[in-house]
Amino acid sequence: MAGQEVTMFQRRLQMDQNSDNNRHLLQGIVKHRCIFFILIAAFFSAFQAILVRYVKEDVRAVEISFIRFFLQLSIPLPVMTYKNISPKLESKKVTITLLIRSALGMVGLTSAYVSLYYMRVGDSTAIMFGSPVFAGIFARIIMKETFGVIDIILVFLAISGVFLISQPPFLFGRKIVQIANTAYPTQYIGALFAFCACVCSSLANVLLRLMGTLRVDSFKIVLYYALIASTGTSLVTTVLGAWTIPPCGFVRFALVALGSFNCIAQCLITYSLSIEKTVFVSILKTNEVIFAFILEYLLFRDLPDFLSLLGVFLVMTASILASVKKMWIAKKKNSTTAETYDSVNSDNRSTPGENFHPVSLNDSNETL
């Protein structure tokens, strides 16, 4: 009888230990959930570029943008209704910031699509992923975020990897492939649009981070972004006379998928920027190039060369180091907070009422 009680006690102890391990694992995943969200968003963004490659011969770039923004409206509306989220904006500052962010997103996305009509996808991606550099600079100016030597090194590694993967002809001197019957000089037109998309993307990310600190709901941001951008692109399409009827079949399916994937990616990125530094999000999002690289191989059987593999290694290294740096800083911050708390308690126990200074919440760097 005693032996059975000991066995039951050991089993119960083992179950408690397993439960503690599972709880710690779940807490770790929740604590660093931003990493998973950004990677998922990067995959959907890469898949969008593949879909644009299929439909660009049948639909104009500005119309693709309108269709994507219009379809994007169908996702946040039911979610906001179900969660009883009010569409009312909190303040004038939020309204102005949201308008600027929506305009930047509209111009940036349309510029990115236009660049694909004049240059290859890899070349355009290489230029647009220079946004982490500008994002860090703009975040430093607008939000006073830190941008240290380690951030500069990681950004340099990520961008170097992106360029090695894409291998733009204006740097590597490769032969220009004819795209949509365009000649070599139009390569610079595509590069100009891609650079415009790069700057707009970096500024938009910084403004998203700012709205995150203002506690603006991510679905509300996506809703107004889609509403304002769809209105703007519809006006531009009308002025240019670029309206067309998309062909039946895969083209229409791809356009619907563009809107759906974009909304998911926007929600994940918006939420990630509300809880994490802009530079960290921008660096991790460079994994979009790796996902595009894999998808192109699976769908088009494009084999990588040595420089492409080296670029993949650099991007992955930058992403892993950024993740490790984030975890190390979080661990150090928690350790420092615990030591400070123990020190205050020790002082209070040793000399009650003396040398006691209440801690002000405003002294913290966290935004309440």
N, C-alpha and C positions, 0 to 999 in steps of 0.2 A: 504493500500500500504506500509506504514511504517512497519507494522507488518510482512509482507512478506519479506521485506528487512532484518529485524532483524533475522527472521528464517533462511534465506539463509546465512546470516553472521555466525550464530551459527553452521550451518551444515558445512560450509567451515572451520570454526575454529576446529570443531571436526575431520574433515578429515585431516587437517594439523597435529593435535596432534597424530592421529593414524599413519600417515605417519612417524612422528618423532619416535614413539615407534617402528615401524617396522624397521626403519633404524638403531636405536640403537641395536635392537635385532640381526639384520643381521651383524652389526659391531662386536658385541660380539662373534657371531659364527665364523666369519672370524678370529678374533683375537686369539681365542682359538681353531682353527681348528685342531691343532696338536692332541688334545685329541680324536676327532672323527676319525681321520686317523689311530691312533694307535689301537683303539678298533676294527676298521674294519680289519686291518692287523692281529690282534690277532685272530679274528674269522676265517679268511681264513687259518691261520697257524694251528689252532686247527682242522679244517676240513681235512687238509692234513694228520695229524697224524691218523685220523680215516681211511682215504683211504689207508695209508700204512699198517694198520692192516689187511685190506682185501687182499692186493696183495703180502704180504711178503712171502707167501707160494709158489708163482708161479714165482717170479722174485727176483734175487739177489739184495742186497742193493746197490752195486756200479752201477749196471745197472739201478736201479730206479733213482739214482742220475743223471746218464747220460741222461736218457729220460727226466727228469724234466728240466735239464739245456738246453737241445737241443730244447725242445718245448718253453722254455722261450725266446729263440732268436726270435721267430715269432711275439712277441708283441712289443718290443721296436723299431724294424726296421721300420715298417710302420708309427709309431708315429713320429719317428725322421725324416722320409722322408716328412711327412705331415707338420711338424713344421719347416722344413728346419734346423735341428740341425746337425752341422758338427760332424762327428765321430773323428775328429782330437783332440788329447790330448793337453792341454794347455802348459804343461811344463814337464821337466824331473821329478820333484818332484811329480806331479800328476800321471805320468806313473808308477813310482816305488810304490807309495802308492796304486794305483789301482791294480797292480800285487800282492802285498802282501795281500790286502783285498780279492782278488779273490781266492788266494791260501788258505787263512784261511777259507773262506766260503765253498770251496770245501771239505776241510778236515773236517770241522765241521759238514756239512750236512751229509757226508758219515758216519762219526762216529756216528751221531745221529741215522741214519737208522740201522747201524750195532748193536747198543745197543738194538734196539727193537727185534733183533733176539735172544738175550740172556737174556732179562729181560722184565718185563711188561712195558706197556706204561707209567703207573703212576709213577713207580720207575725211569724210564729214565727221565721223565719230571721233577721230583723233583730235580734231580741232575743238569740237564741243566739249570734250572732256578735259579741256584746260580750265573748266569752271571752278575746280577746287582752289586754284590759285587766287582767282578773283573773289571767290566766296570767302576765303580767309581774310583777304584784304578788306572787303566790304564789311564783313562781320566785325573786324577790328575797328573800323571807322564808325559804323552805325551803332553797334551794340557793345563796343569796348571789350570784345572777347579776346582771350589770350591767343597769340599766334607765335609760338616759340620756334626754336631751332629744330626740334624733333618734328613738329608739324611741317616745316619747310622741307625737311629731308623726305618724309613720307609722301608728301605731295609730289616732290620731284621723282621719286621712285615710281609712283602710280602713273604719272603723265609719261615718263620715259617708257614704261611698259606698254601704255596705250599706243604710243607712236611706233614702237617696234612691232606691235601686232598689226596695226593698220598700214604701216609703211607708206605714208603719203608720197606720191611721186615728186612733189616739189622739194622734198628733202632727200629722198633716196634715188632720184633720177630714173625711176622706172618708166616704162613706156605707158603713155596714157591710153586707156581703153575708151573707145568711142561710146558715149552714153547719150541716147536720144538724139543721135545725129549732131552732137555738139563737137566743136573743134577745141584745140588746146587752150586758146585764150579764155574760154568760158570756165576753165578750171579755177581761175581767180575770182570769178563771180560766185561760184559755189563756195569757195573759201571765205569770201566776204560774208555771205549769208550764214555760214557755219560759225564764224567768229561772232556775229551778231547774236546768234542763238546761245553761244557760250556765255557772253556777258549778261544777257537777259536771264538765263538760267541761274547764274550765280547770285544776281541781285534778288531774284524771286525766292531763292532758298533762304537768303538772309531775312527777307521780310516774313517768310513763313516762320522762321525761328522767332522773330519779334512777336508775331501774333500768338505763337505758342506761349510766350511769357505773359501775354495779356489774357491767357485762358480762353481763347476763342476755340470753339468746338471744331474739330477737323472736318466733319461732314458739312458744317456751315461754310467753311472756307471753300471746300470743293464745290458746293452748290453755287455760290456767288461767282466763283471762278468760271464754272461752266456757263452760267447765265450771261455774264458780261462778255466772255470770249466768243460764245456762239452768236451773240448779237453783233459784235464787232466784225467777225469773219463773214457773217451773212451780208453785212453792208459792203464790205470790200469785194466779195464775190459778185454782188449785184453791180457795183460800179465797174468792175473789170469785165462784166458779161461772161463770167466763167462757169455759169451753171450748166451742168450736164446731168443726164440720167444714167446712173451706174448700170452696167450690164448685169443681167441676171446670173445667178450661180455663185461661184466662189468670190467674185468681187464684192457683191453685197454682203456675203457672210463675213468677209475679211473686214469690211468697214464697220459692221456691228461689233465684231471682236475687238477692233481698235478702241471703240468707245468704252467697252466693258473693261478691257485690260488697263486702259489708261485711268479709269476711275479707281480701280483697286490699287494701282501703283501710287496714284496721287494721295489716297487716304493713308496708305502705309508710310509714304515719305513725309506727309504733313505731320502725322503723329510722331514719327521718329525725330523730326526736327524740333518738336515741342519738348522733347525730353533729353536731347543730346546735342552736342556742339555741331555747328555747321560743317567744320572741316572734317570731323569724324564721319558724318553722314556722306559728304561728298567723296571722300576717299573710298569708303566701302561701296558706294554706288558705281565705282569704276569696274566692279565685277560684271556690270552689264556687258562690257566688251567681251569678257570671257564667255558669257552665256551666248552672245551673238556669234562668237567664234565656233562654239559647239553646235549651235543650231544650223549655221551655214554648212558645217561639215555633214551633219545628219541629213539636211535637205538638199544640198547642192554638191556634196562630196568634194568640197574644197579642202585639199590637204595642206596642213601647215608646214612652213619651212623653219629653219633654225632660228631666225630672228623672231618669228611669231611665237615659238615656244619660249624663247628668252623673255619676250614681253609678257607672256602669261605668268612666268615665274616672278617677274618684278611686281606685277599687279597683285598677285596672290601674297607675295611677301609684304607689300605695303599694307594690304588689308589685314593680314594676320598680326603684324606689328601694331597696327592701330587698335585692333581688338585687345591685344595684350596690354598696351599702354592704358586703355580705358579701364580694364579690370584692375590694373596695378594702382592707378590713381584712386579708384573707388575703394580699394582695400586700404590704402594708406589714409584716405580721408576718414574711413570708419574707425581705423586704429587711433588716429589723432583725436577724434571726437570722444572715444571711449576713455583715453588717457586723461583728457581734460575734465571729463565728468567725474572720474575717480578722484582726481586731484581736488576738485571743488568739494566733493563730499568729505574727503579727508580733512580739509581745512575747516569745514563746518563742524565736524565732530570734535576736532582738537580745540578750537576756539570759537564756541558758539557766540554768534552776534558780532564777532570782530572780523575785520577784513572781508566782509561779505559784500559782493557786488553783484546785483542781479544782472543776468545776461539778457541783453536786448536782442529781439529777433531782427531788428534792423541792422545789426552788426554783421549778420550773415550775408554771404554772397548769393544765397538762394532767393528767388523771387517768390513771394507768398501770394 
